[in-house]
Amino acid sequence: MSGSAIVIGGGIGGLAAALGLRRIGWGATVLERTAELGEIGAGMSQSPNALRALEELGVAEQARAAGVPFHGVFNLRAPSGDYITRALPGGASPLLGFHRADLHRVLMDAVPAQWVRTGAEVTAIRQSGGEVTVSCGDEELRADLVVAADGVRSTVRRLLWPEAPGPRFWGNTIWRGIAKAEGIEGSMTLGRGQYFLVMPVGRGRVYWALGAHAGRPAVRYDDELAEVRRRARDWHDPIPRLLDATAPEAVLHHDITDLGPLDSYARGRVVLLGDAAHAMHPDMAQGAAQSLEDAVVLAAALAEAGDIPAALSRYDEQRRPRTQTIVKQARTKGRGSTSSNAVSYYLRTLTLRMVPSSRWPGLAARALAPVWDWTPPRLPR
Ligand SMILES: Cc1cc2nc3c(=O)[nH]c(=O)nc-3n(C[C@H](O)[C@H](O)[C@H](O)COP(=O)(O)OP(=O)(O)OC[C@H]3O[C@@H](n4cnc5c(N)ncnc54)[C@H](O)[C@@H]3O)c2cc1C
């Protein structure tokens, strides 16, 4: 089956969806509301399942070239700098760290430029017969299928799933920045009620994030970098050094939210993908990874099924249970990692210290196997 699609949103999910459609011989128009296509200045890691999805989308090689092996999950530290567990010298890592803009660019470069329209905000959507119409400025655009990859505050989700609650805050907030620095190793420092992530992302840039418990959402500071410094005062090197090497105006501060389960990711010929379907806590580093998986599964379903409703029902069957499970796991992990309870912090670090460093990579891979071991459906070459 072939056809034409409108993809709403030009983030990682939307571009991956467009790429998947391209792989199966469909045409697509990507509508992105911002004036310029680009990703915010922060970092992210990608796991083996995401790399397999990128492989199927035909851009794994470019993604590997843009990423940097990330050992942070094997270098757990206490605020004093003491290693709770340490990556083995020369050890491989299943994870790659990226500047988000670099991963976004890999996808963007693979999508035909004429498919993408910026400054194009979708405000309404309606379906009749075998067609979907979206309103975008003064224009109405029609397609056989609409893929809504418009993020956690999805307009399409609000319009077509009006009964579904919006983003939910569970008590986590996060500051992120990019520092100019060389020779820094990836690490994760576990404090009580907060953690500090350090991730080299190549070309002399290091992504950092301070995740913390927050009693209420929307608390903002005049000087966000100063607030990070205050929270991580006395924490080990290179944390103060990275904060000194960060432009204060480029520090991002967001509250973490996720989206509750839906009874279907499809309504008629409109399908949700990425954060619009299943926004999740970042603590399993799976939000974008799952959007890449979505894109491959959607393309495979469209290539194989006899018609669009059958394809969307196959996509929904395969994606909803998996992503909704990960949303729940990520929330539990996120709340645990910023728990300020002294006893749970003590027990957590004590348990981690009991694991010999040499056993960490194997244990992590085993614990995360249900997520990391995902095998993509094959897209036609
Ligand atoms: C702190 C943090 C750390 C993270 N770390 C990781 C990680 O390490 N690994 C990982 O895999 N994931 C991570 N994630 C998750 C990841 O960032 C998201 O899951 C992913 O970016 C979602 O992509 P998306 O394309 O679905 O949505 P978005 O990136 O939100 O893109 C949606 C796009 O749609 C556009 N849009 C919205 N409404 C409209 C409209 N009406 N019309 C047209 N365009 C519209 C927006 O402008 C935007 O460009 C992290 C998230 C956070 C918050």
PDBQT file of the ligand as one rigid body, heavy atoms in Angstrom, charges set to zero:
ROOT
HETATM    1  C1  LIG A 401      15.271  16.265  30.484  1.00  0.00    +0.000 C 
HETATM    2  C2  LIG A 401      14.999  15.285  29.388  1.00  0.00    +0.000 A 
HETATM    3  C3  LIG A 401      15.947  14.350  29.054  1.00  0.00    +0.000 A 
HETATM    4  C4  LIG A 401      15.694  13.393  28.064  1.00  0.00    +0.000 A 
HETATM    5  N1  LIG A 401      16.635  12.465  27.781  1.00  0.00    +0.000 NA
HETATM    6  C5  LIG A 401      16.372  11.507  26.850  1.00  0.00    +0.000 A 
HETATM    7  C6  LIG A 401      17.331  10.505  26.533  1.00  0.00    +0.000 A 
HETATM    8  O1  LIG A 401      18.446  10.488  27.087  1.00  0.00    +0.000 OA
HETATM    9  N2  LIG A 401      17.016   9.569  25.585  1.00  0.00    +0.000 N 
HETATM   10  C7  LIG A 401      15.803   9.571  24.943  1.00  0.00    +0.000 A 
HETATM   11  O2  LIG A 401      15.560   8.707  24.097  1.00  0.00    +0.000 OA
HETATM   12  N3  LIG A 401      14.858  10.504  25.243  1.00  0.00    +0.000 NA
HETATM   13  C8  LIG A 401      15.115  11.454  26.160  1.00  0.00    +0.000 A 
HETATM   14  N4  LIG A 401      14.182  12.417  26.446  1.00  0.00    +0.000 N 
HETATM   15  C9  LIG A 401      12.864  12.353  25.774  1.00  0.00    +0.000 C 
HETATM   16  C10 LIG A 401      12.889  12.995  24.406  1.00  0.00    +0.000 C 
HETATM   17  O3  LIG A 401      13.417  14.283  24.471  1.00  0.00    +0.000 OA
HETATM   18  C11 LIG A 401      11.501  13.056  23.833  1.00  0.00    +0.000 C 
HETATM   19  O4  LIG A 401      10.821  11.856  24.063  1.00  0.00    +0.000 OA
HETATM   20  C12 LIG A 401      11.539  13.284  22.335  1.00  0.00    +0.000 C 
HETATM   21  O5  LIG A 401      12.261  14.440  22.033  1.00  0.00    +0.000 OA
HETATM   22  C13 LIG A 401      10.106  13.394  21.805  1.00  0.00    +0.000 C 
HETATM   23  O6  LIG A 401      10.154  13.695  20.448  1.00  0.00    +0.000 OA
HETATM   24  P1  LIG A 401       8.799  14.084  19.700  1.00  0.00    +0.000 P 
HETATM   25  O7  LIG A 401       9.216  14.346  18.296  1.00  0.00    +0.000 OA
HETATM   26  O8  LIG A 401       7.767  13.076  19.987  1.00  0.00    +0.000 OA
HETATM   27  O9  LIG A 401       8.312  15.432  20.402  1.00  0.00    +0.000 OA
HETATM   28  P2  LIG A 401       8.987  16.872  20.438  1.00  0.00    +0.000 P 
HETATM   29  O10 LIG A 401      10.445  16.798  20.448  1.00  0.00    +0.000 OA
HETATM   30  O11 LIG A 401       8.313  17.621  21.526  1.00  0.00    +0.000 OA
HETATM   31  O12 LIG A 401       8.574  17.510  19.041  1.00  0.00    +0.000 OA
HETATM   32  C14 LIG A 401       7.271  17.965  18.794  1.00  0.00    +0.000 C 
HETATM   33  C15 LIG A 401       7.354  18.992  17.677  1.00  0.00    +0.000 C 
HETATM   34  O13 LIG A 401       6.042  19.320  17.260  1.00  0.00    +0.000 OA
HETATM   35  C16 LIG A 401       5.961  20.718  17.067  1.00  0.00    +0.000 C 
HETATM   36  N5  LIG A 401       4.546  21.080  17.231  1.00  0.00    +0.000 N 
HETATM   37  C17 LIG A 401       3.820  21.068  18.373  1.00  0.00    +0.000 A 
HETATM   38  N6  LIG A 401       2.568  21.409  18.140  1.00  0.00    +0.000 NA
HETATM   39  C18 LIG A 401       2.472  21.642  16.792  1.00  0.00    +0.000 A 
HETATM   40  C19 LIG A 401       1.392  22.026  15.944  1.00  0.00    +0.000 A 
HETATM   41  N7  LIG A 401       0.159  22.228  16.416  1.00  0.00    +0.000 N 
HETATM   42  N8  LIG A 401       1.631  22.175  14.612  1.00  0.00    +0.000 NA
HETATM   43  C20 LIG A 401       2.890  21.959  14.110  1.00  0.00    +0.000 A 
HETATM   44  N9  LIG A 401       3.946  21.596  14.890  1.00  0.00    +0.000 NA
HETATM   45  C21 LIG A 401       3.727  21.431  16.209  1.00  0.00    +0.000 A 
HETATM   46  C22 LIG A 401       6.876  21.292  18.126  1.00  0.00    +0.000 C 
HETATM   47  O14 LIG A 401       7.295  22.605  17.801  1.00  0.00    +0.000 OA
HETATM   48  C23 LIG A 401       8.016  20.289  18.114  1.00  0.00    +0.000 C 
HETATM   49  O15 LIG A 401       9.016  20.632  17.183  1.00  0.00    +0.000 OA
HETATM   50  C24 LIG A 401      14.432  13.380  27.404  1.00  0.00    +0.000 A 
HETATM   51  C25 LIG A 401      13.469  14.344  27.734  1.00  0.00    +0.000 A 
HETATM   52  C26 LIG A 401      13.737  15.281  28.713  1.00  0.00    +0.000 A 
HETATM   53  C27 LIG A 401      12.670  16.293  29.066  1.00  0.00    +0.000 C 
ENDROOT
TORSDOF 0
